[in-house]
Amino acid sequence: MDTTTPARLSVRHLTKSFGQMVANQDISLDILAGELHCLLGENGAGKSTLSSCLYGLYQPDEGEIRIDGAPVDLNSPGDAIRAGIGMVHQHFVLVPTFTVLENIAVGTGSGLSLDRRSALRRIAVICEEYDIPLAPDRLAGDLSVGEQQWVEIVKALYTGARLLILDEPTAVLTPDESRKLFAVIRRLIDDGISVMLISHKMTEVMQSDRVSVLRKGRLVATVKTAEVTRDKLTAMMIGGQPPSAARAQRDTVGSGQVLSVRDLTLSRDGRPALGEVSFDLAAGEILGIAGVSGNGQDDIFECLAGLTTPDSGSIAIEGKALLHASPAEMAGRGVGYVPSDRFRDGLVSDLTIAENLTLGQQWSSRWRKGPLLDRTALDTNAETAIADYAIAAPGPSARCGKLSGGNAQKVILAREFAKARRILLCNQPTRGLDVGAVGFVHRELQRKRDEGCAILLASEELDDLFQLADRIMVMFRGRVMATLDTQAATYEQVGHLMAGQEKQAAAA
């Protein structure tokens, strides 16, 4: 970390508002050359707005941004790239039908005059220097999630980035891929490149040199990571200590089989998505599903929720065959479903909290007054949910598209937990949530389990599964690699299985 030269990035008194909402207020911070600097904050704290201002996606209302001591005007991502700023978004922006080479070179101004041989040499030098395995001629759409991450990083380095912004970079990586990513980050730091890391994972945050904590759009403090504890950072982030969500040790798991799945198979676009998946789930049990995104988790949940009809196999709830059941039939059987993408599949952004809480149930007599919706009943229900789930919103009429990720998730949980009398299908419930919201979700899942609900929980965060699940079923390419007792399993064992490595898992 170089403290003798001007800061790689200097932000002074940056303010950004959207209408009446102030997303960033009077923020000033420095990121030094060769520093790993973490940006930490709850959902809605202003991290995404700040990083968008630094990458030219938004323009601040007030304030100044300097790179290596020189003021810059960042009116577009092109301006940011020319200033030496690169960004790897949480949701990758690659073109699936382009090759790795084309994705890396696009936007560099080469156009039709791209010198392919020169570009290949340059990419090869970057990959060799940072030990990044990439095949330039492969199509981006054929790459694994981890390989797509490497393309995004090499793309930023190809454009000459001296400051690299990484937004939740390990959200969809295996433990081994995450360790390799941080090894690459350390090499970047050694070469004087600055990295701004946005992460909710405290194991990653604690690897940084310094942490800037945001709360409600303001900078709380910038501290040296070595001089603070995880608990101290958490308290700074949320303004107090969150209630404990420690794993409850239980002598017995729930009894009475509720869900039985046998030999479930499914193909999508001519490719196998699920291959003979079988498992059972008991009342009062949490069965976790571990796997890198795209290895069959979404397909299992959609089959069980009645959204997709499997090619073959059987699904039974308390002995009743329901392979071809509709979503309404599954809901009628007491099944609640929390989808992995809250805004795409779980909510209608333009509808209010009150309306979203009754999605799929709007024809029920409970919510109607004659042929019309009973607005009083909807609002009363929403007020109760807002209070019970601590949803930060002005009231029942707030549009869900205006909520932060954590509060949007709470709306879905309130609706689906109410439906889930027998089974709760919970797919990635903590994805992108801060530590406070994660703790809330954990406690609600434990409460639902203790009420006797059978819970199927998929999470790319192994901490979720090891803390909550009684058993962990590991998926790879649509197949069940193994089902492990959580108390006996290790992170290394699960990580190897997630990567399809059975021998290494057995050794671990």
C-alpha positions as CSV (number, residue, x, y, z in Angstrom):
1,M,0.0,0.0,0.0
2,D,1.6,3.2,-1.2
3,T,1.1,6.2,1.2
4,T,3.8,8.4,-0.3
5,T,2.1,9.3,-3.6
6,P,-1.4,10.9,-4.2
7,A,-4.2,8.5,-3.5
8,R,-5.3,6.4,-6.4
9,L,-8.8,7.5,-5.8
10,S,-10.0,10.6,-3.9
11,V,-13.6,11.3,-3.3
12,R,-14.6,14.6,-1.7
13,H,-18.0,15.6,-0.5
14,L,-19.9,13.4,-3.0
15,T,-23.7,13.7,-2.9
16,K,-26.2,11.9,-5.1
17,S,-30.0,12.1,-4.8
18,F,-32.9,10.5,-6.7
19,G,-35.8,12.8,-6.2
20,Q,-36.3,13.2,-2.5
21,M,-34.1,10.2,-1.6
22,V,-30.5,11.0,-0.8
23,A,-28.5,7.9,-1.7
24,N,-25.1,9.3,-1.0
25,Q,-24.6,12.3,1.3
26,D,-21.3,14.2,1.6
27,I,-19.0,11.2,1.2
28,S,-15.2,11.7,1.3
29,L,-12.8,8.8,1.2
30,D,-9.4,7.8,-0.3
31,I,-8.2,4.5,-1.8
32,L,-4.4,4.2,-2.0
33,A,-2.3,2.7,-4.7
34,G,-1.9,-1.0,-4.1
35,E,-4.6,-1.2,-1.5
36,L,-7.5,-3.6,-1.1
37,H,-10.2,-1.4,0.2
38,C,-13.6,-2.8,1.3
39,L,-16.9,-0.9,1.0
40,L,-19.2,-2.3,3.6
41,G,-22.8,-1.4,4.4
42,E,-26.4,-2.8,4.7
43,N,-28.6,-3.1,1.7
44,G,-29.7,0.4,0.7
45,A,-26.7,2.0,2.5
46,G,-25.5,3.6,-0.8
47,K,-22.7,1.2,-1.9
48,S,-24.1,0.6,-5.4
49,T,-24.8,4.3,-5.9
50,L,-21.3,5.2,-5.0
51,S,-19.7,2.6,-7.2
52,S,-22.0,3.6,-10.1
53,C,-20.8,7.2,-9.7
54,L,-17.2,6.1,-9.7
55,Y,-17.8,4.1,-12.9
56,G,-19.7,6.9,-14.7
57,L,-23.1,5.2,-14.6
58,Y,-24.4,8.0,-12.4
59,Q,-23.2,11.5,-12.2
60,P,-23.0,13.0,-8.6
61,D,-25.0,16.1,-7.8
62,E,-22.1,17.5,-5.8
63,G,-18.5,16.7,-5.0
64,E,-15.2,15.9,-6.7
65,I,-13.5,12.7,-7.9
66,R,-9.7,12.6,-8.4
67,I,-7.6,9.8,-9.9
68,D,-3.9,9.9,-9.0
69,G,-4.4,13.5,-7.9
70,A,-6.0,14.7,-11.1
71,P,-9.7,15.7,-11.1
72,V,-11.9,13.7,-13.5
73,D,-15.4,14.1,-15.0
74,L,-17.0,10.6,-15.2
75,N,-20.0,11.1,-17.5
76,S,-20.0,7.5,-18.8
77,P,-18.2,4.2,-18.3
78,G,-16.0,5.1,-21.2
79,D,-14.8,8.1,-19.3
80,A,-14.1,5.8,-16.3
81,I,-12.2,3.3,-18.4
82,R,-10.0,6.1,-19.9
83,A,-9.3,7.3,-16.4
84,G,-8.1,3.9,-15.4
85,I,-11.2,2.5,-13.6
86,G,-12.5,-1.0,-14.3
87,M,-15.6,-2.6,-12.8
88,V,-16.7,-6.2,-12.5
89,H,-20.4,-6.2,-11.9
90,Q,-22.2,-8.7,-9.7
91,H,-24.2,-9.7,-12.7
92,F,-21.8,-10.2,-15.6
93,V,-22.2,-8.2,-18.8
94,L,-20.7,-10.6,-21.3
95,V,-22.2,-11.3,-24.7
96,P,-22.8,-15.1,-24.8
97,T,-22.4,-15.4,-28.5
98,F,-19.0,-13.6,-28.6
99,T,-15.7,-15.4,-27.9
100,V,-13.6,-14.6,-24.9
101,L,-11.4,-12.5,-27.1
102,E,-14.3,-10.5,-28.6
103,N,-15.8,-9.9,-25.1
104,I,-12.5,-8.6,-23.8
105,A,-11.8,-6.4,-26.8
106,V,-15.3,-5.0,-27.3
107,G,-15.6,-1.4,-26.2
108,T,-11.8,-0.7,-26.5
109,G,-12.3,1.4,-29.6
110,S,-10.8,-1.2,-31.9
111,G,-13.9,-1.7,-33.9
112,L,-13.3,-3.5,-37.2
113,S,-9.6,-2.7,-37.0
114,L,-8.9,-5.1,-34.1
115,D,-5.5,-6.6,-34.4
116,R,-6.3,-10.1,-33.4
117,R,-2.7,-11.3,-33.1
118,S,-1.7,-8.4,-30.9
119,A,-4.9,-8.7,-28.8
120,L,-4.2,-12.4,-28.2
121,R,-0.6,-11.7,-27.2
122,R,-1.8,-9.0,-24.7
123,I,-4.4,-11.4,-23.2
124,A,-1.8,-14.2,-22.9
125,V,0.6,-11.9,-21.0
126,I,-2.2,-10.9,-18.6
127,C,-3.3,-14.5,-18.0
128,E,0.2,-15.7,-17.5
129,E,1.1,-12.9,-15.1
130,Y,-1.9,-13.5,-12.9
131,D,-2.2,-17.3,-13.5
132,I,-5.7,-16.9,-15.0
133,P,-6.7,-19.9,-17.2
134,L,-8.6,-18.6,-20.3
135,A,-9.1,-19.9,-23.8
136,P,-9.7,-16.8,-26.0
137,D,-11.6,-18.7,-28.8
138,R,-14.2,-20.2,-26.5
139,L,-17.7,-18.7,-26.6
140,A,-18.6,-16.8,-23.4
141,G,-22.0,-18.7,-23.3
142,D,-20.1,-22.0,-22.9
143,L,-18.0,-20.9,-19.9
144,S,-18.7,-21.7,-16.3
145,V,-19.6,-18.9,-13.9
146,G,-16.1,-18.9,-12.5
147,E,-14.6,-18.6,-16.0
148,Q,-16.9,-15.7,-16.8
149,Q,-15.6,-14.0,-13.8
150,W,-12.0,-14.3,-15.1
151,V,-13.1,-12.9,-18.4
152,E,-14.5,-9.8,-16.7
153,I,-11.3,-9.3,-14.7
154,V,-9.0,-9.8,-17.7
155,K,-11.3,-7.4,-19.7
156,A,-10.7,-4.7,-17.0
157,L,-7.0,-5.3,-16.9
158,Y,-6.8,-5.2,-20.8
159,T,-8.2,-1.7,-20.7
160,G,-5.4,-0.6,-18.3
161,A,-7.4,-0.4,-15.1
162,R,-5.4,1.0,-12.2
163,L,-8.5,0.9,-9.9
164,L,-10.6,-2.3,-10.1
165,I,-14.1,-2.3,-8.5
166,L,-15.4,-5.7,-7.6
167,D,-19.1,-6.0,-6.7
168,E,-19.8,-9.1,-4.7
169,P,-17.2,-11.1,-6.7
170,T,-17.6,-14.4,-5.0
171,A,-21.4,-14.5,-4.9
172,V,-21.6,-17.4,-7.5
173,L,-18.1,-19.0,-6.9
174,T,-17.2,-22.3,-5.2
175,P,-14.9,-22.0,-2.2
176,D,-11.9,-23.1,-4.3
177,E,-12.7,-20.5,-6.9
178,S,-13.1,-17.8,-4.3
179,R,-9.7,-18.7,-2.8
180,K,-8.1,-18.5,-6.3
181,L,-9.8,-15.1,-6.9
182,F,-8.3,-13.7,-3.7
183,A,-4.9,-15.0,-4.7
184,V,-5.2,-13.1,-8.0
185,I,-6.3,-10.0,-6.0
186,R,-3.2,-10.2,-3.9
187,R,-1.1,-10.3,-7.1
188,L,-2.9,-7.2,-8.4
189,I,-2.2,-5.4,-5.1
190,D,1.5,-6.3,-5.2
191,D,1.6,-4.8,-8.7
192,G,0.3,-1.5,-7.4
193,I,-3.3,-1.9,-8.7
194,S,-6.0,-0.7,-6.3
195,V,-9.0,-2.9,-5.6
196,M,-12.3,-1.7,-4.2
197,L,-14.2,-4.7,-2.9
198,I,-17.9,-4.6,-2.2
199,S,-18.8,-7.6,-0.1
200,H,-21.1,-8.8,2.7
201,K,-18.9,-11.8,3.6
202,M,-16.9,-10.9,6.7
203,T,-14.3,-13.5,5.9
204,E,-13.6,-11.5,2.7
205,V,-13.9,-8.1,4.4
206,M,-11.3,-9.0,7.0
207,Q,-8.7,-9.7,4.2
208,S,-8.8,-6.0,3.2
209,D,-6.3,-3.3,4.2
210,R,-9.0,-0.8,5.1
211,V,-12.8,-0.7,5.3
212,S,-15.1,2.2,4.6
213,V,-18.4,1.7,6.3
214,L,-21.6,3.3,4.9
215,R,-24.9,3.6,6.7
216,K,-28.0,5.3,5.3
217,G,-26.0,7.0,2.6
218,R,-23.4,8.5,4.9
219,L,-19.8,7.4,5.5
220,V,-19.6,6.2,9.1
221,A,-15.8,5.7,9.2
222,T,-12.8,4.4,7.3
223,V,-10.7,2.1,9.5
224,K,-7.7,-0.2,9.3
225,T,-9.0,-3.7,9.1
226,A,-6.2,-5.1,11.3
227,E,-7.4,-2.8,14.1
228,V,-11.1,-3.8,14.3
229,T,-13.0,-7.0,14.8
230,R,-15.9,-8.5,12.8
231,D,-18.3,-7.6,15.6
232,K,-17.1,-4.0,15.6
233,L,-17.6,-3.6,11.9
234,T,-21.0,-5.2,12.1
235,A,-22.0,-2.7,14.8
236,M,-20.7,0.2,12.8
237,M,-22.6,-1.0,9.8
238,I,-26.0,-1.5,11.4
239,G,-25.7,0.9,14.3
240,G,-25.7,-1.9,17.0
241,Q,-25.3,-5.6,17.4
242,P,-27.7,-7.9,15.5
243,P,-29.5,-10.6,17.5
244,S,-27.7,-13.9,17.5
245,A,-28.7,-16.5,14.9
246,A,-26.5,-19.3,16.3
247,R,-27.2,-22.8,15.2
248,A,-29.5,-24.6,17.6
249,Q,-28.2,-28.0,18.5
250,R,-31.0,-30.6,18.3
251,D,-31.0,-34.2,19.5
252,T,-33.6,-35.2,16.9
253,V,-34.6,-34.0,13.6
254,G,-38.2,-33.8,12.5
255,S,-40.1,-37.0,12.0
256,G,-42.7,-37.9,9.5
257,Q,-41.8,-37.8,5.8
258,V,-43.6,-34.9,4.1
259,L,-41.9,-34.7,0.6
260,S,-40.7,-37.6,-1.5
261,V,-38.9,-37.0,-4.8
262,R,-37.8,-40.0,-6.9
263,D,-35.7,-40.2,-10.1
264,L,-36.6,-36.7,-11.3
265,T,-35.3,-35.9,-14.8
266,L,-35.7,-32.8,-16.9
267,S,-34.2,-31.5,-20.2
268,R,-34.0,-27.9,-21.3
269,D,-33.3,-27.0,-24.9
270,G,-32.2,-30.6,-25.6
271,R,-29.7,-30.6,-22.7
272,P,-30.1,-32.5,-19.4
273,A,-30.9,-30.2,-16.6
274,L,-31.8,-32.8,-13.9
275,G,-30.6,-36.4,-13.8
276,E,-32.5,-38.9,-11.7
277,V,-32.7,-36.7,-8.6
278,S,-34.1,-38.4,-5.5
279,F,-34.5,-37.2,-1.9
280,D,-36.9,-37.2,1.1
281,L,-37.8,-34.3,3.4
282,A,-39.3,-34.7,6.9
283,A,-41.4,-32.3,8.9
284,G,-39.3,-30.0,11.1
285,E,-36.2,-30.7,8.9
286,I,-34.1,-28.3,6.8
287,L,-32.4,-30.0,3.8
288,G,-29.8,-27.8,2.3
289,I,-28.8,-27.8,-1.4
290,A,-25.2,-26.8,-2.1
291,G,-24.0,-26.1,-5.7
292,V,-22.7,-23.4,-7.9
293,S,-25.4,-21.5,-9.7
294,G,-26.8,-23.3,-12.7
295,N,-26.3,-26.9,-11.5
296,G,-29.9,-27.8,-11.2
297,Q,-31.1,-26.0,-8.1
298,D,-33.5,-23.7,-9.9
299,D,-34.9,-26.6,-11.9
300,I,-35.7,-28.6,-8.7
301,F,-37.5,-25.7,-7.2
302,E,-39.5,-25.0,-10.3
303,C,-40.6,-28.6,-10.6
304,L,-41.6,-28.7,-6.9
305,A,-43.5,-25.4,-7.1
306,G,-45.5,-26.6,-10.1
307,L,-43.9,-24.1,-12.5
308,T,-42.2,-26.8,-14.6
309,T,-43.3,-30.3,-15.5
310,P,-40.4,-32.9,-15.2
311,D,-39.8,-35.4,-18.0
312,S,-40.0,-38.3,-15.7
313,G,-39.9,-39.3,-12.0
314,S,-42.3,-38.7,-9.1
315,I,-43.2,-36.0,-6.6
316,A,-45.3,-36.8,-3.6
317,I,-46.5,-34.8,-0.6
318,E,-47.6,-37.0,2.3
319,G,-48.1,-39.8,-0.1
320,K,-50.2,-37.8,-2.7
321,A,-48.7,-37.9,-6.2
322,L,-48.3,-34.4,-7.5
323,L,-45.9,-34.6,-10.5
324,H,-48.2,-32.6,-12.8
325,A,-49.7,-30.3,-10.2
326,S,-50.1,-26.6,-11.0
327,P,-48.6,-23.8,-8.8
328,A,-52.1,-23.2,-7.4
329,E,-52.5,-26.9,-6.4
330,M,-49.1,-26.8,-4.7
331,A,-50.0,-23.7,-2.8
332,G,-53.2,-25.4,-1.8
333,R,-51.2,-28.2,-0.4
334,G,-49.4,-25.8,1.9
335,V,-46.3,-25.2,-0.2
336,G,-44.6,-21.8,0.0
337,Y,-42.0,-20.8,-2.6
338,V,-39.2,-18.2,-2.3
339,P,-37.6,-17.9,-5.7
340,S,-33.9,-17.1,-6.3
341,D,-34.5,-13.9,-8.2
342,R,-36.7,-11.7,-6.0
343,F,-37.5,-9.0,-8.5
344,R,-37.9,-11.2,-11.6
345,D,-39.9,-14.1,-10.1
346,G,-41.0,-13.0,-6.7
347,L,-42.4,-9.6,-7.0
348,V,-44.1,-7.2,-9.4
349,S,-42.1,-4.1,-9.0
350,D,-44.9,-1.7,-10.0
351,L,-47.3,-3.1,-7.5
352,T,-47.5,-2.1,-3.9
353,I,-46.4,-4.0,-0.8
354,A,-50.1,-4.7,0.0
355,E,-50.7,-6.1,-3.6
356,N,-47.5,-8.2,-3.7
357,L,-48.4,-9.8,-0.4
358,T,-51.5,-11.3,-2.0
359,L,-50.0,-12.3,-5.4
360,G,-51.5,-15.7,-6.4
361,Q,-54.2,-15.4,-3.9
362,Q,-56.1,-12.3,-5.2
363,W,-59.2,-14.4,-6.1
364,S,-59.6,-15.7,-2.6
365,S,-62.7,-14.4,-0.8
366,R,-60.4,-13.3,2.0
367,W,-59.1,-10.5,-0.1
368,R,-62.2,-9.5,-2.0
369,K,-65.3,-7.5,-1.5
370,G,-67.7,-8.7,-4.2
371,P,-65.9,-8.5,-7.6
372,L,-63.3,-6.0,-6.3
373,L,-60.2,-6.3,-4.1
374,D,-60.9,-5.4,-0.5
375,R,-58.3,-2.6,0.0
376,T,-58.9,-2.4,3.7
377,A,-58.1,-6.1,4.1
378,L,-55.0,-5.8,1.9
379,D,-53.7,-2.8,3.9
380,T,-54.4,-4.4,7.3
381,N,-52.5,-7.5,6.2
382,A,-49.6,-5.4,4.9
383,E,-49.4,-3.3,8.0
384,T,-49.1,-6.5,10.1
385,A,-46.4,-7.9,7.7
386,I,-44.4,-4.6,7.8
387,A,-44.4,-4.7,11.6
388,D,-43.7,-8.4,12.0
389,Y,-40.9,-8.5,9.4
390,A,-39.4,-5.1,10.1
391,I,-39.9,-3.9,6.5
392,A,-38.4,-0.5,6.0
393,A,-41.1,1.2,4.0
394,P,-43.5,4.2,4.3
395,G,-46.5,1.9,4.4
396,P,-48.6,-0.6,2.5
397,S,-48.9,1.6,-0.6
398,A,-45.1,1.7,-1.2
399,R,-44.1,0.3,-4.6
400,C,-41.9,-2.8,-4.2
401,G,-39.6,-1.7,-7.0
402,K,-38.5,1.1,-4.7
403,L,-37.4,-1.2,-1.9
404,S,-33.9,-2.3,-1.1
405,G,-33.0,-5.9,-1.8
406,G,-33.3,-6.9,1.9
407,N,-36.7,-5.3,2.3
408,A,-38.0,-6.7,-1.0
409,Q,-36.9,-10.1,0.3
410,K,-38.9,-9.6,3.5
411,V,-42.0,-9.0,1.5
412,I,-41.6,-12.3,-0.3
413,L,-40.8,-14.1,3.0
414,A,-43.9,-12.7,4.7
415,R,-46.1,-13.9,1.8
416,E,-44.6,-17.3,1.3
417,F,-44.1,-18.1,5.0
418,A,-47.8,-17.6,5.4
419,K,-48.5,-20.1,2.6
420,A,-46.0,-22.6,3.8
421,R,-48.2,-24.7,6.2
422,R,-46.4,-27.9,5.3
423,I,-43.4,-27.2,3.0
424,L,-41.2,-24.2,2.4
425,L,-39.1,-24.1,-0.8
426,C,-36.4,-21.5,-0.2
427,N,-34.0,-20.7,-3.1
428,Q,-31.1,-18.4,-2.3
429,P,-33.0,-16.5,0.4
430,T,-29.9,-14.5,1.5
431,R,-28.4,-13.7,-1.9
432,G,-27.1,-10.1,-1.9
433,L,-28.3,-9.4,1.7
434,D,-26.3,-7.6,4.4
435,V,-25.4,-9.3,7.7
436,G,-28.4,-7.8,9.5
437,A,-30.9,-9.0,6.9
438,V,-29.2,-12.4,6.7
439,G,-29.6,-12.8,10.5
440,F,-33.3,-12.0,10.2
441,V,-33.8,-14.6,7.4
442,H,-31.9,-17.2,9.5
443,R,-34.1,-16.7,12.5
444,E,-37.3,-16.8,10.5
445,L,-36.2,-20.1,8.8
446,Q,-35.4,-21.6,12.2
447,R,-38.8,-20.4,13.6
448,K,-40.6,-22.0,10.6
449,R,-38.7,-25.2,11.1
450,D,-39.5,-25.3,14.8
451,E,-43.2,-25.0,13.9
452,G,-42.8,-28.3,12.0
453,C,-42.5,-27.0,8.5
454,A,-40.3,-29.1,6.1
455,I,-37.8,-26.8,4.5
456,L,-35.8,-27.2,1.3
457,L,-33.1,-24.6,1.3
458,A,-30.7,-23.8,-1.5
459,S,-27.9,-21.3,-0.9
460,E,-24.6,-20.5,-2.6
461,E,-23.4,-19.3,0.8
462,L,-22.1,-22.3,2.6
463,D,-22.3,-20.5,5.9
464,D,-26.1,-20.6,5.5
465,L,-26.2,-24.3,5.0
466,F,-23.8,-25.2,7.7
467,Q,-25.6,-23.0,10.2
468,L,-29.2,-24.0,9.3
469,A,-29.4,-27.4,7.5
470,D,-29.6,-30.8,9.1
471,R,-28.4,-32.4,5.9
472,I,-26.6,-31.0,2.8
473,M,-27.3,-32.4,-0.7
474,V,-24.6,-31.4,-3.1
475,M,-25.5,-30.8,-6.8
476,F,-23.2,-30.8,-9.8
477,R,-24.5,-30.6,-13.4
478,G,-28.0,-31.6,-12.4
479,R,-27.1,-34.6,-10.4
480,V,-26.9,-35.4,-6.6
481,M,-23.2,-35.9,-5.8
482,A,-23.8,-36.8,-2.2
483,T,-26.1,-36.1,0.8
484,L,-24.1,-35.4,4.0
485,D,-24.9,-35.0,7.6
486,T,-24.1,-31.4,8.4
487,Q,-22.5,-32.1,11.7
488,A,-20.0,-34.5,10.1
489,A,-19.4,-32.6,6.8
490,T,-16.6,-30.0,6.1
491,Y,-16.4,-27.0,3.9
492,E,-13.6,-28.6,1.9
493,Q,-15.6,-31.7,1.3
494,V,-18.7,-29.8,0.1
495,G,-16.5,-27.5,-2.0
496,H,-14.9,-30.4,-3.8
497,L,-18.3,-32.0,-4.5
498,M,-19.6,-28.7,-5.8
499,A,-16.8,-28.8,-8.4
500,G,-17.6,-32.4,-9.3
501,Q,-14.5,-33.8,-7.5
502,E,-15.7,-37.0,-5.8
503,K,-12.2,-38.4,-5.0
504,Q,-11.0,-35.1,-3.3
505,A,-14.2,-34.9,-1.4
506,A,-13.7,-38.5,-0.1
507,A,-10.2,-37.6,1.0
508,A,-11.3,-34.4,2.8
